[in-house]
Amino acid sequence: MRSHVLLAAMALLIAPASFAATQDFSVGPQYDTTHVYVAPGDVDAFVRSFAATFGGQSTPQAVVTVTPTPSSTSSQLVKSPVGAISVFGFRTPVPYPFGLERTGYLVTDLDEAVRAANRAGAATLVAPFDDPIGRDAVVTWPGGVNMQLYWHTKKSEYTPLEHVPENRIYLPVQSADAFVKAFVAFAHGKVVSDERAAPVADIGGKSGVFRRIRIESGYGKATVLVTDGHLDWPYGAETTGYEVGDLDATLARARDNGVKVLVDIHAETDRRAAMLQFPGGYVAEVHSAAR
């Protein structure tokens, strides 16, 4: 027993600074949004269909500049009991690398959060800049996973979610472990499951297996899907999976509001799931717990 204690103490002494105790900058999954870019002419139809499908409500639309270089876009936040989205309808060309980030995560201190992400293994793709209601930055993780970090000048109060959505991240085997190690360290998260042989049918395949890693943290849920890239559309086109209480009722509302059901309800390992496409092209996975 004494030798185990000694080894643990030595490991702490020689651990690199990047793995020392650091601050958790997360605020809560209700403040995290999926970024959705649609053509200006599709914005209203998309917002209506998303809100009607999931029971959400949109903030008023505003035309603003949300990038550090000149641009113009409509911007609005749609909050629902199963997750929020930030909707952008650019009137100008979208400056690089915007449009490639999948999510926006609210943090308590933007500059320190960016530095913490850098220490964990992320690169700063867009250095911190001011926006109309706060400050933003974009970081990129191993595997090319881009995420926006943001901070609001005025504190927001959002209702906790009924169901926390999952950030669905498709990665090749060569970068999956590096991403998980880096993101978990930054997010103060934990790997809740690591299935080395999940059935490929869960992501539209015919036969074979893939690796599925599920992570939870103060930023919500993330599912890393490690594949060889041989994916049938629309798998890989979705960035978010929304958990709902009644999947059948959700799909009925979706169909009534102009949403295409790309993959109908089917059983997966631990859930019932479907794939939807909203007006404007946004693809989402929707699921409920297995019966």
C-alpha positions as CSV (number, residue, x, y, z in Angstrom):
1,M,0.0,0.0,0.0
2,R,2.8,2.4,0.9
3,S,4.5,1.9,-2.5
4,H,1.2,2.8,-4.3
5,V,0.9,6.0,-2.3
6,L,4.6,6.9,-3.0
7,L,4.2,6.3,-6.7
8,A,1.0,8.5,-6.8
9,A,2.9,11.3,-5.0
10,M,5.8,11.1,-7.4
11,A,3.4,11.2,-10.4
12,L,2.0,14.4,-9.1
13,L,5.4,15.9,-8.6
14,I,6.6,15.2,-12.2
15,A,3.2,15.9,-13.9
16,P,3.6,18.7,-16.5
17,A,2.0,22.1,-15.6
18,S,-0.6,21.6,-18.3
19,F,-2.2,18.8,-16.2
20,A,-2.1,20.7,-12.9
21,A,-5.3,21.8,-11.4
22,T,-6.8,24.6,-13.5
23,Q,-10.0,26.6,-13.3
24,D,-13.2,25.3,-14.9
25,F,-14.5,28.2,-17.1
26,S,-17.8,26.6,-18.1
27,V,-21.1,28.2,-17.1
28,G,-23.7,25.5,-18.0
29,P,-24.9,23.6,-21.1
30,Q,-28.0,25.8,-21.4
31,Y,-25.6,28.6,-22.5
32,D,-23.9,26.5,-25.1
33,T,-25.2,26.9,-28.7
34,T,-24.8,25.1,-32.0
35,H,-23.9,27.6,-34.7
36,V,-26.1,27.4,-37.7
37,Y,-25.4,29.3,-40.9
38,V,-28.2,29.5,-43.5
39,A,-28.9,31.7,-46.5
40,P,-30.8,34.9,-45.5
41,G,-33.9,33.8,-47.4
42,D,-34.1,30.6,-45.4
43,V,-33.6,32.1,-41.9
44,D,-37.2,32.7,-41.0
45,A,-38.5,29.3,-42.2
46,F,-35.6,27.5,-40.4
47,V,-36.2,29.3,-37.1
48,R,-40.0,28.6,-37.3
49,S,-39.5,24.9,-38.0
50,F,-36.8,24.4,-35.3
51,A,-38.9,26.2,-32.7
52,A,-42.0,24.3,-33.6
53,T,-40.3,21.0,-33.6
54,F,-38.5,21.3,-30.2
55,G,-40.8,23.9,-28.5
56,G,-38.4,26.8,-28.7
57,Q,-38.6,30.5,-28.8
58,S,-36.3,33.0,-30.7
59,T,-34.9,36.3,-29.7
60,P,-35.6,39.2,-32.0
61,Q,-33.5,39.2,-35.2
62,A,-30.8,41.8,-35.5
63,V,-28.4,42.6,-38.3
64,V,-24.9,43.0,-36.8
65,T,-21.2,42.3,-37.3
66,V,-20.1,39.2,-35.3
67,T,-16.6,38.9,-36.8
68,P,-13.4,40.8,-36.2
69,T,-13.3,42.0,-39.8
70,P,-16.1,43.8,-41.7
71,S,-19.2,41.6,-42.4
72,S,-23.0,41.8,-42.0
73,T,-25.3,39.0,-40.8
74,S,-28.7,38.6,-39.2
75,S,-28.2,37.0,-35.8
76,Q,-30.7,35.4,-33.4
77,L,-30.7,32.9,-30.6
78,V,-33.3,30.1,-30.5
79,K,-33.7,28.6,-27.1
80,S,-35.5,25.3,-26.6
81,P,-35.8,22.8,-23.7
82,V,-33.4,20.5,-25.5
83,G,-30.7,22.9,-26.6
84,A,-30.0,26.3,-28.1
85,I,-28.8,27.4,-31.5
86,S,-27.2,30.6,-32.8
87,V,-28.6,31.4,-36.3
88,F,-26.6,33.5,-38.8
89,G,-27.8,34.6,-42.2
90,F,-24.8,36.4,-43.7
91,R,-25.6,39.3,-46.1
92,T,-21.9,39.5,-47.0
93,P,-19.4,36.7,-47.7
94,V,-18.5,34.9,-44.5
95,P,-15.0,35.8,-43.5
96,Y,-12.7,32.7,-42.9
97,P,-12.7,30.7,-40.6
98,F,-16.3,31.6,-39.5
99,G,-18.9,29.0,-40.5
100,L,-16.5,26.2,-39.7
101,E,-17.0,26.4,-35.9
102,R,-19.6,24.0,-34.6
103,T,-20.5,25.4,-31.3
104,G,-20.3,28.5,-29.0
105,Y,-19.4,27.9,-25.4
106,L,-20.0,30.6,-22.8
107,V,-17.0,31.0,-20.4
108,T,-16.5,33.0,-17.3
109,D,-13.2,34.6,-18.5
110,L,-12.5,34.6,-22.2
111,D,-8.8,35.4,-22.2
112,E,-8.0,32.9,-19.4
113,A,-10.2,30.2,-21.1
114,V,-8.3,30.6,-24.4
115,R,-5.0,30.3,-22.5
116,A,-6.3,27.2,-20.8
117,A,-7.4,25.7,-24.1
118,N,-3.9,26.4,-25.5
119,R,-2.3,24.7,-22.5
120,A,-4.6,21.7,-23.0
121,G,-3.6,21.3,-26.7
122,A,-5.9,23.6,-28.7
123,A,-4.6,26.3,-31.1
124,T,-6.1,29.8,-31.2
125,L,-7.7,30.1,-34.7
126,V,-9.3,33.5,-34.1
127,A,-7.8,35.7,-31.3
128,P,-10.2,37.3,-28.9
129,F,-12.2,40.2,-30.3
130,D,-15.2,42.4,-29.4
131,D,-18.7,41.7,-30.6
132,P,-21.9,43.8,-30.0
133,I,-22.7,42.0,-26.7
134,G,-19.3,40.7,-25.4
135,R,-16.1,39.1,-26.7
136,D,-15.4,36.0,-28.7
137,A,-12.5,33.7,-29.8
138,V,-12.3,30.5,-31.9
139,V,-10.0,27.6,-30.9
140,T,-9.3,24.5,-32.9
141,W,-8.6,21.1,-31.2
142,P,-6.7,18.1,-32.5
143,G,-8.5,16.7,-35.5
144,G,-9.6,20.1,-36.7
145,V,-12.5,20.5,-34.3
146,N,-13.4,24.2,-34.2
147,M,-15.3,25.7,-31.3
148,Q,-16.1,29.3,-30.4
149,L,-15.6,30.5,-26.8
150,Y,-17.6,33.6,-25.8
151,W,-18.2,36.0,-22.9
152,H,-21.1,38.4,-22.4
153,T,-20.8,41.9,-21.1
154,K,-24.1,41.6,-19.3
155,K,-24.8,38.4,-17.4
156,S,-27.5,36.2,-18.9
157,E,-29.9,33.9,-17.1
158,Y,-31.1,30.9,-19.1
159,T,-33.5,28.2,-17.8
160,P,-31.7,24.8,-17.3
161,L,-32.4,22.3,-20.1
162,E,-34.9,19.4,-19.9
163,H,-32.4,17.3,-22.0
164,V,-28.8,18.2,-22.7
165,P,-27.9,17.8,-26.4
166,E,-24.7,16.1,-27.5
167,N,-22.0,17.6,-29.7
168,R,-21.4,14.9,-32.3
169,I,-17.8,14.9,-33.5
170,Y,-16.6,12.5,-36.2
171,L,-12.9,11.9,-36.1
172,P,-10.3,9.5,-37.7
173,V,-8.5,7.1,-35.4
174,Q,-5.2,9.1,-35.7
175,S,-6.6,12.1,-33.9
176,A,-9.4,10.8,-31.7
177,D,-7.3,10.1,-28.6
178,A,-5.5,13.5,-28.8
179,F,-8.8,15.3,-29.1
180,V,-10.3,13.5,-26.1
181,K,-7.3,14.0,-23.9
182,A,-7.1,17.8,-24.8
183,F,-10.8,18.6,-24.5
184,V,-11.4,16.6,-21.3
185,A,-8.4,18.4,-19.7
186,F,-9.7,21.8,-20.7
187,A,-13.4,21.1,-19.9
188,H,-12.7,19.3,-16.6
189,G,-14.8,16.5,-18.2
190,K,-14.9,12.8,-17.9
191,V,-15.2,10.0,-20.3
192,V,-18.4,8.2,-19.3
193,S,-18.1,5.4,-21.9
194,D,-15.6,4.2,-24.5
195,E,-17.1,1.5,-26.8
196,R,-14.4,0.0,-29.0
197,A,-16.8,-2.1,-31.0
198,A,-20.1,-0.2,-31.4
199,P,-22.2,-1.5,-34.3
200,V,-21.6,0.6,-37.5
201,A,-25.4,0.3,-38.1
202,D,-25.7,3.1,-35.5
203,I,-24.2,5.5,-38.0
204,G,-25.9,4.1,-41.1
205,G,-23.4,1.4,-42.0
206,K,-24.3,-2.1,-43.2
207,S,-21.7,-4.2,-41.3
208,G,-18.7,-3.7,-39.0
209,V,-17.9,-1.7,-35.9
210,F,-16.6,1.7,-34.9
211,R,-15.4,3.3,-31.7
212,R,-17.8,5.6,-29.8
213,I,-16.6,7.8,-26.9
214,R,-19.0,9.7,-24.7
215,I,-17.8,12.7,-22.7
216,E,-19.6,14.9,-20.1
217,S,-18.5,18.2,-18.6
218,G,-19.8,21.6,-17.6
219,Y,-20.2,22.3,-21.3
220,G,-22.6,19.5,-21.7
221,K,-22.2,16.2,-23.6
222,A,-20.0,15.3,-26.5
223,T,-19.9,12.1,-28.5
224,V,-16.8,11.3,-30.5
225,L,-17.5,8.9,-33.4
226,V,-14.2,7.4,-34.6
227,T,-14.6,6.1,-38.2
228,D,-12.8,5.3,-41.4
229,G,-14.8,8.0,-43.1
230,H,-16.9,5.6,-45.2
231,L,-20.2,7.2,-44.2
232,D,-23.5,7.2,-45.9
233,W,-25.1,10.6,-46.0
234,P,-26.4,12.3,-43.8
235,Y,-24.2,10.8,-41.2
236,G,-21.3,13.1,-40.5
237,A,-23.3,16.1,-41.7
238,E,-24.8,16.6,-38.3
239,T,-23.1,18.5,-35.5
240,T,-25.6,18.1,-32.7
241,G,-27.8,15.3,-31.4
242,Y,-31.0,16.4,-29.5
243,E,-32.5,14.2,-26.8
244,V,-36.2,14.4,-26.5
245,G,-38.8,12.8,-24.3
246,D,-41.1,11.6,-27.0
247,L,-39.4,10.9,-30.3
248,D,-42.5,10.0,-32.2
249,A,-44.3,13.2,-31.2
250,T,-41.2,15.2,-32.1
251,L,-41.0,13.7,-35.6
252,A,-44.7,14.4,-36.1
253,R,-44.2,18.0,-35.3
254,A,-41.2,18.1,-37.5
255,R,-43.1,16.8,-40.5
256,D,-45.9,19.2,-39.9
257,N,-43.4,22.1,-40.0
258,G,-41.6,21.4,-43.2
259,V,-38.7,19.3,-41.8
260,K,-37.5,16.3,-43.9
261,V,-37.0,13.0,-42.1
262,L,-33.8,11.7,-43.7
263,V,-33.6,8.6,-41.6
264,D,-36.7,7.5,-39.9
265,I,-37.0,6.2,-36.3
266,H,-34.8,3.2,-35.7
267,A,-33.3,1.3,-32.8
268,E,-29.6,1.8,-31.9
269,T,-27.5,0.3,-29.1
270,D,-29.0,2.4,-26.3
271,R,-31.5,4.7,-27.9
272,R,-34.1,5.3,-30.6
273,A,-32.9,7.8,-33.2
274,A,-33.7,9.6,-36.4
275,M,-32.0,12.1,-38.7
276,L,-33.7,15.4,-39.7
277,Q,-33.1,18.2,-42.2
278,F,-34.6,21.6,-41.6
279,P,-35.4,24.3,-44.1
280,G,-32.1,25.9,-45.1
281,G,-30.2,22.6,-44.9
282,Y,-29.4,22.1,-41.2
283,V,-29.1,18.4,-40.4
284,A,-29.6,17.1,-36.8
285,E,-29.8,13.8,-35.1
286,V,-32.7,13.4,-32.7
287,H,-33.0,10.6,-30.1
288,S,-34.7,9.3,-27.1
289,A,-33.7,6.7,-24.5
290,A,-34.3,3.1,-25.5
291,R,-37.7,1.7,-24.4
